[in-house]
Amino acid sequence: MSDSVYKVIELIGTSTKSWEDAAANAITKASKSLRDLRIAEVSAMDIHLKDGEIEFYRTKVKLSFKFEV
């Protein structure tokens, strides 16, 4: 690895289908405005409930990308 600096941000993606889709939604959205995404790390998953039923899944994702000055 060359001498590089990486920035880490945390996003929360949502999906009515699954935690995996929620993570993918966060990454897909981030890739539209960030370049050179490197690593995605799931840090938490939870479910939003409404009236005792699953309304949607949430996945908290830490994303790293190359920092350019």
Phi and psi in degrees as a GROMACS rama.xvg file:
@    title "Ramachandran Plot"
@    xaxis  label "Phi"
@    yaxis  label "Psi"
@TYPE xy
-76.4114  170.835  SER-2
-70.6862  108.712  ASP-3
-138.25  162.887  SER-4
-123.953  137.65  VAL-5
-122.322  143.636  TYR-6
-103.297  141.792  LYS-7
-118.319  128.986  VAL-8
-122.768  161.176  ILE-9
-120.423  129.229  GLU-10
-126.877  156.991  LEU-11
-121.514  117.893  ILE-12
-98.9271  152.999  GLY-13
-127.823  156.307  THR-14
-160.124  147.01  SER-15
-85.7294  -6.32132  THR-16
-99.0863  -51.3291  LYS-17
-166.077  167.62  SER-18
-65.813  -36.6651  TRP-19
-62.3037  -44.3648  GLU-20
-64.4282  -36.9984  ASP-21
-62.2378  -44.1816  ALA-22
-63.4048  -44.8211  ALA-23
-61.3985  -38.2924  ALA-24
-63.3969  -41.224  ASN-25
-63.6471  -44.6851  ALA-26
-67.4026  -43.4267  ILE-27
-60.7431  -44.9526  THR-28
-64.1997  -43.8736  LYS-29
-63.1491  -37.3686  ALA-30
-66.5789  -14.9464  SER-31
-77.2878  -21.6726  LYS-32
-124.315  -11.1593  SER-33
-114.018  141.855  LEU-34
-104.235  153.047  ARG-35
61.7544  45.9149  ASP-36
-62.6208  139.077  LEU-37
-116.131  -55.0471  ARG-38
-133.145  139.611  ILE-39
-121.153  126.415  ALA-40
-124.134  121.906  GLU-41
-76.6702  122.955  VAL-42
-106.569  -19.2824  SER-43
-165.862  152.245  ALA-44
-136.784  140.301  MET-45
-149.792  174.757  ASP-46
-127.549  133.34  ILE-47
-91.7612  125.489  HIS-48
-107.752  150.595  LEU-49
-141.295  121.65  LYS-50
54.9763  38.053  ASP-51
76.9179  5.61458  GLY-52
-116.718  153.059  GLU-53
-69.4923  122.5  ILE-54
-94.4466  -46.075  GLU-55
-162.706  160.101  PHE-56
-96.9981  144.368  TYR-57
-125.883  135.421  ARG-58
-127.271  124.477  THR-59
-90.9077  124.866  LYS-60
-124.69  131.577  VAL-61
-96.002  124.397  LYS-62
-115.407  136.466  LEU-63
-114.418  147.121  SER-64
-146.703  155.475  PHE-65
-66.6309  128.938  LYS-66
-88.2878  125.025  PHE-67
-120.406  135.759  GLU-68
